Every structure is written in structure tokens, then in C-alpha cells.
Amino acid sequence: VQTCALPICERCVDCGICTSLCPSGALRCEAPGWRLQFDAKRCLLCEQCIPSCPLEAIALVLERPTDAAREVMV
């Protein structure tokens, strides 16, 4: 089972384009602060958000479970 991280760099201006295209709601701008937030558990790995960002502020990073996590899953 792969999980993911979505580092959002300082270039992000919270324009909302990526949140409007995210089919699962993994990307949201919510209070407090109305900053872009990412929920890895909801991410479908569709990658629609990456090309949608006009400032190239989003990158998807796939993570493999650690050995300890693999033991728990077995």
C-alpha cells in the first residue's frame, strides 16, 4: 500500500484552482488562515492538481510504508 505526500511550496498563492479540480476533496482551503491543506487519506493519486497549478507549487511524492508499518499490515 502506497501513501503520498503533497508538498506545497511557498509559491502557492491559494488561488483555489487545484481545489476545484480535486475529485476527492483531498485539497481544501479552509479556516483558519484559508491556506491550502492536503489530506493524504482522501487522495486518489489522480494527479489532476499538479498540472493545474499555474505556479508549479505542487508536487506529488509517493511514500512506501516503513518496515514497521509493513509488519503491522501483515
Accessible surface in RSA format (square Angstrom, percent):
REM  Atomic radii and reference values for relative SASA: ProtOr
REM  Chains: A
REM  Algorithm: Lee & Richards
REM  Probe-radius: 1.40
REM  Slices: 20
REM RES _ NUM      All-atoms   Total-Side   Main-Chain    Non-polar    All polar
REM                ABS   REL    ABS   REL    ABS   REL    ABS   REL    ABS   REL
RES VAL A   1   138.11  90.9  90.77  82.2  47.34 114.1 101.70  88.4  36.41  98.8
RES GLN A   2    80.23  44.9  58.89  43.0  21.34  50.8  24.83  52.8  55.40  42.0
RES THR A   3    72.84  51.8  66.62  67.5   6.22  14.8  64.86  87.1   7.99  12.1
RES CYS A   4     8.22   6.2   3.12   3.5   5.11  12.0   0.01   0.0   8.21   8.9
RES ALA A   5    31.02  28.5  27.51  42.5   3.50   8.0  31.02  43.7   0.00   0.0
RES LEU A   6    11.88   6.6   1.33   1.0  10.55  26.5   1.77   1.2  10.11  27.2
RES PRO A   7    69.52  50.7  55.65  50.7  13.87  50.4  67.31  55.6   2.21  13.7
RES ILE A   8    53.96  30.7  22.37  16.7  31.59  76.1  22.60  16.3  31.36  85.1
RES CYS A   9    38.99  29.5  28.74  32.1  10.25  24.1  36.62  92.8   2.37   2.6
RES GLU A  10   159.58  91.6 127.41  96.4  32.17  76.6  73.24 141.7  86.35  70.5
RES ARG A  11   125.69  52.8 115.60  58.9  10.09  24.0  57.67  78.8  68.02  41.2
RES CYS A  12    16.68  12.6   9.23  10.3   7.44  17.5   2.23   5.7  14.44  15.6
RES VAL A  13    99.71  65.6  73.98  67.0  25.73  62.0  79.16  68.8  20.54  55.7
RES ASP A  14    38.57  27.0  15.92  15.8  22.65  53.6  12.71  29.9  25.86  25.8
RES CYS A  15    74.41  56.3  34.40  38.4  40.01  94.0  32.10  81.3  42.30  45.6
RES GLY A  16    21.73  26.8   0.00   N/A  21.73  26.8  15.53  42.6   6.20  13.9
RES ILE A  17    73.86  42.0  70.96  52.9   2.90   7.0  73.70  53.1   0.16   0.4
RES CYS A  18     9.78   7.4   8.99  10.0   0.79   1.8   0.95   2.4   8.83   9.5
RES THR A  19    36.39  25.9  22.23  22.5  14.16  33.7   9.60  12.9  26.79  40.5
RES SER A  20    90.92  76.8  51.22  68.4  39.70  91.5  51.41 109.5  39.51  55.3
RES LEU A  21    81.54  45.4  72.74  52.0   8.80  22.1  75.90  53.3   5.63  15.2
RES CYS A  22    24.49  18.5   9.73  10.9  14.76  34.7   2.12   5.4  22.37  24.1
RES PRO A  23    81.41  59.3  37.05  33.8  44.37 161.3  48.97  40.4  32.44 201.6
RES SER A  24    23.05  19.5   9.32  12.4  13.72  31.6  18.27  38.9   4.77   6.7
RES GLY A  25    22.28  27.5   0.00   N/A  22.28  27.5  20.56  56.4   1.72   3.9
RES ALA A  26     2.20   2.0   2.17   3.4   0.02   0.1   2.17   3.1   0.02   0.1
RES LEU A  27     5.51   3.1   2.74   2.0   2.77   7.0   2.74   1.9   2.77   7.4
RES ARG A  28    66.05  27.7  63.69  32.5   2.36   5.6  32.91  45.0  33.15  20.1
RES CYS A  29    36.38  27.5  20.71  23.1  15.67  36.8  17.81  45.1  18.57  20.0
RES GLU A  30    69.37  39.8  69.18  52.3   0.19   0.5  22.57  43.7  46.79  38.2
RES ALA A  31    61.02  56.1  42.32  65.3  18.70  42.5  42.46  59.8  18.55  49.1
RES PRO A  32   123.92  90.3 110.00 100.3  13.92  50.6 114.27  94.3   9.66  60.0
RES GLY A  33    57.94  71.4   0.00   N/A  57.94  71.4  34.40  94.4  23.54  52.7
RES TRP A  34   159.14  63.9 154.92  75.0   4.22   9.9 132.16  70.5  26.99  43.8
RES ARG A  35   127.88  53.7 127.88  65.2   0.00   0.0  58.16  79.5  69.72  42.3
RES LEU A  36    21.65  12.1   5.01   3.6  16.64  41.8   5.01   3.5  16.64  44.8
RES GLN A  37    65.74  36.8  60.89  44.5   4.85  11.6  30.23  64.3  35.51  26.9
RES PHE A  38    50.55  25.3  17.89  11.1  32.66  85.0  19.01  11.5  31.54  90.3
RES ASP A  39    40.95  28.7  36.19  36.0   4.76  11.3  11.81  27.8  29.13  29.1
RES ALA A  40    43.75  40.2  29.23  45.1  14.52  33.0  29.46  41.5  14.29  37.9
RES LYS A  41   199.53  97.3 161.08  98.8  38.45  91.6 113.33 102.0  86.20  91.8
RES ARG A  42   114.57  48.1 104.82  53.4   9.74  23.2  33.97  46.4  80.60  48.8
RES CYS A  43    31.40  23.7  13.24  14.8  18.16  42.7   0.51   1.3  30.88  33.3
RES LEU A  44   115.68  64.4  87.26  62.4  28.43  71.5  92.19  64.7  23.49  63.2
RES LEU A  45    69.98  39.0  53.93  38.6  16.05  40.3  54.27  38.1  15.70  42.3
RES CYS A  46    60.56  45.8  28.86  32.2  31.70  74.5  28.56  72.4  32.00  34.5
RES GLU A  47    89.35  51.3  81.69  61.8   7.67  18.3  15.58  30.1  73.77  60.2
RES GLN A  48    80.79  45.2  74.03  54.1   6.76  16.1  27.98  59.6  52.81  40.1
RES CYS A  49    15.56  11.8  14.24  15.9   1.33   3.1   2.08   5.3  13.48  14.5
RES ILE A  50    53.63  30.5  48.96  36.5   4.66  11.2  48.96  35.3   4.66  12.7
RES PRO A  51   111.30  81.1  75.25  68.6  36.05 131.0  86.22  71.2  25.08 155.9
RES SER A  52    20.58  17.4   1.52   2.0  19.07  43.9  13.21  28.1   7.37  10.3
RES CYS A  53    17.95  13.6  11.48  12.8   6.47  15.2   1.94   4.9  16.01  17.3
RES PRO A  54    85.95  62.6  48.47  44.2  37.48 136.2  60.66  50.1  25.29 157.2
RES LEU A  55    74.57  41.5  65.85  47.1   8.72  21.9  70.78  49.7   3.79  10.2
RES GLU A  56   134.01  76.9 124.56  94.2   9.45  22.5  40.06  77.5  93.95  76.7
RES ALA A  57     3.90   3.6   0.45   0.7   3.45   7.8   2.11   3.0   1.79   4.7
RES ILE A  58    12.75   7.3   2.69   2.0  10.06  24.2   3.52   2.5   9.23  25.1
RES ALA A  59    51.48  47.3  48.21  74.4   3.27   7.4  51.23  72.1   0.25   0.7
RES LEU A  60    34.28  19.1   7.93   5.7  26.35  66.2   7.93   5.6  26.35  70.9
RES VAL A  61    68.57  45.1  65.78  59.5   2.80   6.7  68.57  59.6   0.00   0.0
RES LEU A  62    87.46  48.7  62.00  44.4  25.47  64.0  62.13  43.6  25.33  68.2
RES GLU A  63    77.36  44.4  72.82  55.1   4.54  10.8  27.31  52.8  50.05  40.9
RES ARG A  64   185.22  77.8 163.43  83.3  21.79  51.9  45.68  62.4 139.55  84.6
RES PRO A  65    28.89  21.1  16.82  15.3  12.07  43.9  26.02  21.5   2.87  17.8
RES THR A  66    94.15  67.0  85.15  86.3   9.00  21.5  84.89 114.0   9.26  14.0
RES ASP A  67   104.25  73.0  98.32  97.9   5.92  14.0  32.00  75.3  72.25  72.1
RES ALA A  68    68.36  62.9  61.74  95.3   6.62  15.1  64.93  91.4   3.43   9.1
RES ALA A  69    38.98  35.8  32.10  49.5   6.88  15.6  38.06  53.6   0.92   2.4
RES ARG A  70   106.14  44.6 105.32  53.7   0.82   2.0  50.14  68.5  56.00  33.9
RES GLU A  71   132.08  75.8 114.19  86.4  17.89  42.6  44.71  86.5  87.37  71.3
RES VAL A  72   127.74  84.1 101.73  92.1  26.01  62.7 109.14  94.8  18.60  50.5
RES MET A  73    97.91  50.7  61.58  40.8  36.33  86.5  52.77  44.9  45.14  59.8
RES VAL A  74   160.97 105.9 105.81  95.8  55.16 132.9 129.18 112.2  31.79  86.2
END  Absolute sums over single chains surface
CHAIN  1 A     5172.8       3957.9       1214.9       3070.7       2102.1
END  Absolute sums over all chains
TOTAL          5172.8       3957.9       1214.9       3070.7       2102.1
